[in-house]
């Protein structure tokens, strides 16, 4: 069944973080970042925003160690603008860093790097992501 062959990314990254002193754990975090960046890039290039890019919505296949995305209940497929893409990226960043203190930063950096390299919308959408991020920081500072 699916539950025996996949685990949520959250659990897998925690396991990786527990072994963070080892080189394989570092390589695994980089691998997940690349895979997530490529998945999100393909979505955005296809004019799809997920709407809830949290670690709970990524699964890792136990046998292949491949990352899959699930739960498109909040996704948008029409008139996807840079704001929607920016929000997708910001939610993913916050989710990775909040759920995985030590490895989340590594996964996020690699994810964003891959997304920027592969997404055709990256230039304008990345500017919007930075604006969304700045608004989020301002909101957390104000309360």
N, C-alpha and C positions, 0 to 999 in steps of 0.2 A: 504494500500500500504506500501511498504518498508519505504518510507520517513516518514510516520506517526508513524511507530513502532520502528524506530531506530534513533539514533543520533550518530554523530561522537564522538569518545572518547574525543577529544579536548573539545567539548562543555560540556560533562558530567563531566570531571575532573575540568573544570573551575567552574562549579556549586558546586562541592564538595569543592573546594578551598575556595569559598566564605563563606562556612559554616565551615571552618577548625577548629573553636573553639569547635565544637561539636564532640562527640565521634562517632556518625554514619558516619560522613564525613571521619574520620580517618579510620574506618573499611571499608568503601567503597573504599578508595584509596588502602588499603591492598588487598582487594578482587580483584580489577582490576589488580593489580600487579601480584597476583597469577595466575589469569586466563591468562593474557598475557604471563607470563613465561611458563605456561603449553602448551599453543598454540604454542609458538615459539620452545619449546623443542620437541614437536611432529613433527613439520616441519623438524627440524634439524636431528632428529633421522630417519626420512624418507628420508634423503638425499635431502632435499628441502631447498633452501634459498629463502627468499621472494624478496630481492633486494631493497625494499623501505619500511622498517618498520618504518613508521611515524605515528603519532596519527591520521592523516587523513585516514589511511587505516585500522583502527579498528572502529567497530560500536558497540554500546551498545543497546541491545533490550529494548525498553521502558517498556514492560510488565514483562519480566523475569530478566532484569538487567544483562543479560549474554553478554559477549564480543565475537565478531566475527571478523574475519580478511577478508579483501577484496583486490582486485586488484593485481593479480599475474602476471601482464604484464612484470615485470623485474625479475621474479623468474628463478631459475636454478634448474634443476632436475637431471643433469648428472654430475658425477665427482665433487661433492660438497666437497671442501676441507676446512680445518680449517680457511684459510684466508677469504673465503666467509662467513663462520659462524661468524667469528670475526667482519667483516664489518657489517653484519646484526645487531649484538648486539650493536656495536658502534653507528650506525645510530639511533637505537631505543633509546639508552640512550640520545643522543643529542636532539632528537625530544621531548622526554618527559620533559627533563629539560628546554629546550628552550620555549616550549609551555605552561608549567605549573610550574612556578617558585616555588611556595610553595609546592604543592602536587606532582609535578613531581619527586622529589628526593625520596619521600616515595614509589611511584608507582615503580620507577626504582629499588630501593633496594629490594623490595619484588619480583619483576619480576626476577631479576638476581638470587636471592636466590632460588626461585622455579626452574628456569632453571637449575641451578647447581645441585639441588637435583634430578631432573628428567631426564635430558638429558644424554644419554649414551656417547655422544661425549664431555662432559663438560671439562674434564681435559685438553686435548691438545687444544681444541677450545678456552677455557678460556685464556690460555696463549697467543694464537694468538690475541684474543680480546684486551688483555692488550698491546700487541705490536702495534696494530692498533690504540688504544687509545693514546699511547705515540707519535706515528707519527702525529696524529691529533692535539695534544697539541703543539708539536714542530712547526707544520705548522702555527698554530694560533699565536704563539709567534713571529715567524719570519715575518709573514705578508703575 
